[in-house]
Amino acid sequence: MYGWYDPAHLLQTGIRVVIATIFGEFLDRRELFGNRDDPNPARLDPQHDYSVAPDRSARSEIWIDFVADTGDGWDSTYAVARLLARSMLEFQLAGNDRTSTPHGDVVVFGGDEVYATASREEYRRRLIAPFEQAAIVEGTAKALQAADVYAIPGNHDWYDGLNAFMGLFCARRPGAPAAGFGGGRRIGSRLSKQTRSYFALKLPGNWWLIGADAQLSGYLDRGQVAFFDDVAQTMMPPGSNVILCAGMPSWSYVGLDGDADEVFRNYSYLEGIVTGTARGPDPNARRHNLRLVLTGDSHHYTRFIEGDDRETTDRGVTTIARNARCYLTWGGGGAFLHPTQQLRDVSFEWPYPPPPPVAAGDSSSAPRRYRRGFKKRVVYPNDDQSRRLSCRLARFVVDNPWFTALLFAVGVAITWALAGTADLKGQRLPAALRAAPSTGDAVGQLASLLLTFPWFVLACLTLIVTLTYFSAAQRKPLRWIVGIGHFTAHLLTYFAVFLVVARFVPLGGRPIWSGALLVLIVSVVTALLSTAIMAVYLWTSLTFFRRHWNEAFSALRIKDYKGFLRLHVDRAGALTVYPIALDTVPHDGDGSLTPKLIEPPIRLGP
């Protein structure tokens, strides 16, 4: 699994994030591939019409696999790829009922196909290789050649400006035949058929699957907006059922990563475009039903419901009310696990009504404001499992040894420089501190030495700014309070260790050896204690304040609790979703795999 706290990885990822954040909106490759100056409406790509079979006969049903957040560790990605490649998966339902699910005719990647930053080499190592090996091991490489693959990019795919993503998933040339030059690349035997970083697929039973590219900050480019508006207003029959693949679960981030206007705004605009509600009261606008929303980005399974939350269960299948919308997040394709204990029901006022089939209800005030409410129904792992897993932060120093090594190197540099500064003042450390008449005098001497050492002061100021930026508090004054408090804990720890070692630990008689031992012991002890402080800070923030849920669990690099969604549009026009999970990932992914259903299949009627 990717070492998020390894110094080299931190530096590399940080540089990519800064570059992508600064230049992402100034050099947007979507504008080059999808700019729409043509006033004529877009037409449906014939290869994206899955309402007809390859022989052009009407298709009565289809199976689709949705997998997100792949390309982290080999074990986890390979295990999920093996399940996706299997010709059939069977599951136990209520009572003695069983159900069988074949592999998808289409695989949709829901974002963040590689970690931590995209490149051709990383896609090859962390995504293509495990998926190709899985198809070979499961003996389905030839059968999967009849399947197709699509992908929407996540923020990690965008960290190279979308270059590698476009070369891998968008290699098909518009108008090119499915076979031959320009027909697309194969990923795990499946053929990629998209030509842009977003797409629209026509499915049987009046269902449509929309995949949107939200870039780094949720921004939808002009060409993409025009394309989806054309899809909704010229391709979809009125009242179509929409499955929307979005970049992130904006509804569940409200209150965690920002307020509603900051987090939910771009998603709200997207759902308005694909359902026609963004056109306002236009009587000629086509309206559609947004029935299901699929996302990754969060590496756990959650199901939220908006609207009528009454559900019926019959023969092991849960049926969602007709005037409700189902929101599924399952980023279990291979990335480290995220916690679920921080998730809550979400409710907030919004200036626009929810799109169909959810009823708008009465506005709460003038000007009109509506209440958007999202009820948490199922999470995986559950809250208790998530809390128990968070206790693994006690192993932070073991799971992230290179981070501890970084703190050791910083400690060596600072302690060595302090010892040299003392020599310039005619003192000897630790002899000067040991000779002080009292502990108070020793504290005063050390504090004076620290404050007259300019590089130490600059290092302290840099660390304060870094920890303040790292703080997950949303209000700026609170961010500074948390950052300074976090810094103070590290400073006092270093101060105390330095003083105790210099004053009370026997370091030998010769000054050169005593100074070297001082540097070594102080650096080792402070590195271990500072790592422990970081672990306590992350655990406390998550457990009591619902903050740093991403940073806390990225440190754990948990490869278990993985899976994907399998969707089935049946002959009756109903959509059934199978949330599939793998509790334990075997070493190298070559062991026995025991998939299960997280909850009973979820049915959305026609």
N, C-alpha and C positions, 0 to 999 in steps of 0.2 A: 504494500500500500504506500501511496505517496507520502513522504515525510514533510508535513506542512511546516514543522518547526525546525527543520534542518536549515542552518544558516545560508547555504548556497541556494536552496530552494526559496527561502524567504527573499533573498536579494533578487533572484531571477524573476520570481513572480511579481515582486514589488515594482521592478522596472517595467515589466510588461503592462501591469495595471496602470501605472502612471502614464505611460505612452498611449495606451488604448483610451484612457479616460480623457486625456488632453486632446488627442487627435481624432478620436472616434467619430465625433459629430462633424468634423471638418473634412474628413476623407472617408465618406460612407460608400462602400462598394455596392450597396443595394441601389444607390442612385445611378450607378453605371450600368447595372444589369437590368434594372426594372423601371427606368425613368419613363413616364407616360406623357408624352406630348401629343400622341395620337388621340384625336377626339373620338375615334370609333371605339366601341366597347370591346374589351378583351373577349376572346373565345376560349372555350374549354379545350385544353390539350386532349386530343383523342386518346393518348396513352394514359390519361388520368381519369378515364371513364370506366369505373369498375362496376357499373350497372349492367355491363355486357361482358360476356365471356370472351376469351381469345378468339373463338370461332364466330364472334359477333352475334351469338344468340343471347337472349336475355338471361342475366344471372339472377338467380333467386335468393342466394345467400352468399355471405362472405365472412371470412375469419381475418381479424387484424390483431397484431401484437403491438403493444405500446411499451417501450422500454426507454428509460431516461437515466442520465448520470452514469454513463459507462466509462470504461477506459481509465480506471484507477489501478488497482492491483490485479495481477494476473489471476490469482485464485478466484476472486469474486466475479470478475468479468467473464472468465472462462466458464465458471459454473452456470451463470445465467445464460450464456450463449449456448451451452449444451442443452438446457431446458428449452430454449427457443428453437433449437434445431431438431429436437425429437419429433418424430412423426405423430406421436400421440401422447397426451398426458391424461391420466385418469384420477378422479377425485371422489371421495365419499361425501354424499349429501346427507340430509336428515334421514334417519331410519336406515333402511338397507339400500336406498337409492344411490346409484353411482352415475357419474357423467364422464364423458370422454370429450377431449378437446384436441383437434388436430392443430398442427403448426399453422401460423398465419399465412394467408395468401399475400399479405402485405405486412411489413414491419415498419413501424414509425418510431424513429429515435426522437425523444422529447427534449433534447438539449443537453449541453455539456457532455459531448461524446468523448472527450479526452481531458485529462488533468496533468499538470495544472495549467499549462499554456499550450495552445495548439501549434503544431508543426507537422510536416509530412512524416518525419521520423517518429514522433510520438503517436500519431494516428496509426502508423504501421505497427508499432510495438504494442500499444495498449488497447487498440480496437480491432484492427484488421486481423492481426495474428491470432488472438484468441477466438474470434468468430470463425475464421477459416478452419482452425484446428478442431473446433467443436463440430462443424459440419462433417469433417472427415471421421472423427471418432464416433459420432452418432450414426454414421453410414447414410446420411441424407444429402450429401453434397450435390448429387445429380438431381434429386427431387426438388431441392431448394432453388434450382436454376429457374424454375417456373414462378418463383415468388419475386416480389419487388420490395424495394426499400426506399424510404423517404426520411428526411431529418430536418428538424429546425435547430438553429444554433442557439446555444446558451452563452452566457458571458465568457466562459473559458474558451469557447470556440472563437470568440471575437478578439481575443488578446493578441492575435497576429493580424488583425484587420480583416479576418475571414478568408485569408488567402488559401490556407490548407483545406478549410471546409469546402470552399467552392471547387477546388481541384478534385476533391474526393466525391462529394455528393452531387455536384452540379456539373459533371463532366459531359452529360448528354447535351448535344446541340439541338436547338429548337428545330423541329421538323425532321430530325434524323430518325431512321427506322430503329426498331428495338435491337436489331442485330447488326453488327458491323461497326465501321468507324463512326464515332460520334454518338453511339447508342447508349453510353453510360458505362460506369465502372461496376464491377461486382464486389460486394462486401459480404463475406461469408456465403458465397455462391449466389446471393440475391442481387438483382440488378437495380441500380439506382436510376430513377427516371425523371427526377426534377431538373429544372434548368435554372431555378432561382433558389434563394434561401427561404422561400415561402411557397405554398402550394394550396390547391383546392382539389379534392378527390370526390367524384360522384359515386355514391354507393347504391346498392339495391334498396328498395323499400322507402324511397324518398328521403334517404339519409345523405348528408354531406359531411366530409371531414375537412376542416380548415386548419392548416398549420401556419402560424404567424411567426415572424422574426422580429423580436422586440429589442434587438441590439443590446447595448450595455445598460441603458437607463429606461427601457420601455418605449423608446421613441419609434414611431411608425413612419417610415419615409413616404413621400408623396406617391411614388409609383405603387407601393404596396396598398395604400389606402384606396387608390383608384382601382386597383385590381380586385380587391375584395368587394368594393362597392359594385363593380361590374358583375362579379360572381353572384352577389345577392340580388341584384336588380334585373339581370338579363339571363342568367343561367338557371338559377333555382326557381322551381315552380313555387307560387305563393304557399306559405304554410309548411315549407320544408323543415325537416329536423336537422339540427346542426350539432356536430361534435367539434369542439374548438380545442386545439392544442396550443396552449399559451406558454410563454417563457418561464413564468414563475407563479406561484399561488398567491397573488396579490391580496386576496381576501384574508388569508391567514396571517399575513405580515402586518396588517393594520394593528397598531399598538405595540408591535414588536420592533419593526424597522422604520417606523414613521407614522404620521397621521394619515387619515384616509385620503386627503387631497394630494399628499405626496406619493403615496404608495399605490392607490387604486385608480388614479386618474387615467393613465394610459390604457389600462385594461378595460375600464368602463367605455372608453372611446372605441376600442376594438370590438367589444361585444355589441355596441350600437351599430357599427358598420355592417357586421356579418348578419345581423337580424333586421336591418332596415330601420331601426328605431332612431338612429342618428339623423334621419331625414325629417324628424319632427312630425308635424301634423299633415304632411304631404299626402293627399288622398290617393295618389297614384303609386306610392311607394309599396313595394312588396315587403311583407312582414314574415319573419320566420321564427321558429321556436328553437331557442338555445337550450338543448336538453342535457348535454353532458360537456363538462370542461375537464381536460386532462392536462396535467403539468408534471414536471419534475422539479429540479432546483433544490427542493428539500428532500433529503435522502431518507425518507421514511414513508409509510403509507398513512394517508388520512382521507376520510370521507366526510365532506361537509354537505349540508342540504340547505337550499334556499327555497322559501315558499312553504307549501304544505308538507310538514315533516311526518305525516302519517304514512306508515308502511305496512304492507301485508306480506306474510310469509306463508308459502304453500309449497309443500314437498321440497323443502330446502332451498327455495328461491325467494329472494326479497324483491318485491315489486314496489317501485317508487311511484308516488302519486302523480297523476297526469299534470297537475299544476305546480310541480316542483322541479327544481334543477339540481343535478348531482355534480359535485365538484370532487374529483379524485386526484390526489397527488401521490405519485409512487416513483420516487427517484432511487430505485433499488437495483439499477443495472450493474453496479460494481463499485461505486464510490463508497467512502467511509459512511458509517451510519450517523444520522442525526437523531437527537432526542425528540420526544413527543410530549414531555411533561409540561412544557411551556405553552402548549396550545389551549385555547379557550374558545367558547362561542364568541362570535364577533358581530357587533351591531353598531351602525353609525348612520347619521343623516347624510343624504346625497341629493344633489340638485336635479338628478334625472331618475325617472322610474326604472325599475328592473325590466329587462326585455322579456318577451313571452318565453315560456308559458306561465311565468310567475306573475301573479296579479300585482298591480302597482299599489293598491291600497290608497288610503286617504293621505294627502300631504299633511305634514305636521304644522306648517306655518306658512305665512306669506312673506316673501316670495316662496313659491312652492318648493318644499323639500320633502324628500321621501326617505323612508327607513329601509336600509339594506341590512338584512339579518342572515347570518351564516351559522348554522348549528352543527357542532361537532358530533358526529355519530360513532365513528370507529377510527381508532389509531392502531398502528403496529410499528414497533413494539408498544405494548400498553404502558400506561403511566407508571405502574409499579416496576415493570421491567426497565423502563427508561431511567428511573431514579436509581435502581440498583447498578445499572451500567455506568451511571455518572460517578459512582464511587470508585471506578477504575482510575479516576484522576489521581488517586494516591500513588499510582504507578507512573506518574508523569515523567519522572527522571529516568525510569527504565525504558519507557516507550519512546522517549525523545532524547537519546543520549547526546546527539550533536548539538542540541540546544543548550544542554548543560555544559558541553565543551566550549560553546561560544561564551557563556557567562564566565567560565574558568579563564579563558583568554583575556576577557575584559578585566577580570580581577587581577590577573598577573600584571597587565599593563599599568593599572592604576596603583597597585600596591608597590610595584617596583619604582614607579615615578615618585611616589611619596617618600620612599626610602632614600632616593637620590636627592630629593629636595631637602630632606632633613640633614643629609651630609653637607650640603652647601651652606646650611645654617650653623654648622659646627656641632651638630648633634648626631647621635648614633641610634638608629632604631634597631631593635627594641630597647636598647640599654637606657635611653633617655626616659622612656615611659616607665620602665621598671624602677628607675631611680627617683621618680617623682615621689614626694612625701606622702601623698594621699591619692586615692582614686580620682577625687575631684580635680586635683592638679593635673593628673594624667589626661583626664577628659579635656581640660582646658588646653593643654599643650597639643593634643591631637586635633581639636577643633581649630585652633589657630593655624596649625600646619595645613589642614584641609582648605581653609579659606584663603590662605596665601598661595595656594597651588592653582594657577589659572586654568590649567587643563582639566582639573577635577571639577571646578565650578562650571566650565563649559559643558563637560560631560553630564553634570547634573541637570543643567538647563535643557540639554538635548533629550535626556531621558524623561523629563517632565513633559515636554511637548509630545514625545512619542507615546507615552502612556496615556496622555490626555486624548490624543487622536485615537488610540486603541480603545478607549473607554466606550461602552455601548450606551451610556446615558444619552437621552435625546435632547435635553435642554442644555444649552451651552454652559451656564454657570455650574450645573451639576457635573458636566463632563470635566471641568477643571478641578472641582472638588475631588472627584473620584481619581483623576489622574495624579493629582498631588498627593492624595492619601496613599495610593498604590506606590508612588515613588518613595514616600516617607518610610514605608515598611521596608523597602529594599535598602534605603540609606541607613536607617537605624540598625538593621541587621549587619551591614558591612561595618559600621562604626563599632558595634558591640563586639563583633568577632575580632576585628583588628585590635581593639583595646585589650580584650581578654588574652589573646594569643601573645601580644607583645609584652604584657605585664606579668602574666602568671605562668605561661608555658615555658619550661626550660628549653632553650634553643642552642645551647653550646656556648663555648667561651669565645671563639674567634669571631670577630665582627662579620667577616665575609660569609661564614657559614650561618651565623644567626640571622643575617639579612635574607639569605637565600631561603632558609627554612621558614622565616616569617612570610615571605612572598608565597611560597608553596602552600603552607597550611591555610593562610587566610584565603587564598584563591580557591582552594578545594572546598573548604567549609562554606564560604559565601556562595559559591556556585550551586552547591547542593541545597542550601537553605533558600536561596533566591528562586530556584526551580520549584521548591515546595511552596513558596509564597505565591508564585504564578498559579500553581495547581489549586491552592486554597481560594485564590481570587476568582478563578474561573468557576469552581464548584459553588462558591457562595453566590456569585452573580446569577448562575443558572438556577440554583435551588430556591433562592429567596426573592430574586428580582426578575426572573425570566429573561435574563440578558446573557449574552455571549454563548448562546446555544450552538452556534456554528463553530466558534473558536474552541469551545470546551471539547466537543466530540471530534473535531478534526485532529486533536492531540491524541485521541484514543485509537484512531485508525482501525475501527472495528469492521472486519470483513464479513461478518455474519449478517443475518436478517436482510436478505436480498430477494429480488423478485421482479415481476412485471405484470402488466394487465393484458388479458386476452379478451377481445371483443368479438361478438358474433351477431350479425344481422341475419335473422332467420327468414323463412319463407313467408311468415305472417307480417313481416315488417317490424318486428320487435327487436330491440337491442339488448343483449345480455352481456354483462361484464364479469369476468372471472378474475378476482384479485389473487394472484399466485405469489407464494412466498417460499423461501428456503431458509429455515431457521439456522442451519449450520452449513458453512461452506467448507468442504474438505481441503486438505493441503494439496496444492497444485491443481485443484479442481478435478482430479482424476478418480476420486473416491465415489462412493455411492451417493446419489442425490435423492432426497426425499421431499418433493414439493408438496405443498398443502395450499388450501384456500384460506385466506385470512378471515373472510366472512363468507356467508352464502352468496352465490351468484346474484348480481344486482340486475334486475330487469326493468327496462324502460319501454313501456308499451308503444305500439304504433300510433 
